[in-house]
Amino acid sequence: MLATVLHGPRDVRYEQVDEPSIILPTDAIIKLSATCVCGSDLWPYRGLQPMDGPLHMGHEYCGVVAEVGREVKTVKPGQFVVGSFCLSDNTCPHCQYGFQSSCVQREFMSGAQAPYARVPLADGTLVPTAAVPSEDLIPSLLAASDVLGTGWYAADAARVKPGSTAVVVGDGAVGLMGVLSAKQMGAERIIAMSRHSRRQALALEYGATDIVSARGEEGVAQIKALTHGIGADSVLECVGTQESMKQAIQCTRPGGVVGYVGVPHGVELSGQSLFFSQIGMLGGPAPVRRFLPHLMELVLNRSINPGKVFDLQIPLADVADGYRAMDERRAIKTLLRV
Ligand SMILES: [Zn+2]
């Protein structure tokens, strides 16, 4: 089959690869309904992450089960499933505690920007739907696999509650999903930090009440001004740079919490300033599996429309164009039709 392989910086090819097959009895093979390009795919694409060899790209997926290994019990061929980018057994102590992204058997999904993909730990990772969903829900179900699950985790980790004030740092797809999630969790005020008009518009549609376009000290000053000098109860950090993390910490009120889901690149924190900030911090790779059943239900009953975050939809064969559009920030997120 043809699939997506990254050979080096900005060299992504749609080329011949081996079809995936069952390797372990706990594996499943799925036929993708759609897949997409993640903001985190841009790190190796831009040459900012070391590579040992060609990478089979893609970790966001949903589709129909084609084949299962002999030990797989909870899904069967023909069922529509969504899975997390973190593969987990869903039975170990960390999984049971709701942190499937730290599963003792954790692996990261790869090779999903393809017509077929192998999903290890299928029983613990995949969540089936009762029936094959209608075509128009596919983008939103795909979003649940990573970008929505990650935005939701940022809000959950930041302890967004009904009536609270939340700040979302970052207007990428995850940040926008963070706005949607904070809204669903009942935040009364949601301040989105964004400098791009199209992203601002989507943030407002997803429930943002205020937009702050300034960054750094000026951005923090505007957040303080909007919150009567107090700061926000919950701050969702969805970027992962030194500047964004610092901004997130400084926007948080004493006793508030930062939920950080941007993969850190060059972030260093000072113990002194953390000590006197008196804030809580929880983050890391999102345990999407914990939230998947709830998020899929919200999508299936049409309470939320996270699929709108895909502002470019192209055939999988044109995947290189999809990477380029996101790299140049012409697209928020690219959906690849299989
Ligand atoms: Zn586990």
Boltz pocket constraint, residues with backbone or C-beta under 6 A from the ligand:
constraints:
  - pocket:
      binder: B
      contacts: [[A, 88], [A, 89], [A, 90], [A, 91], [A, 92], [A, 93], [A, 94], [A, 95], [A, 96], [A, 100], [A, 102], [A, 103], [A, 104], [A, 105]]
      max_distance: 6.0
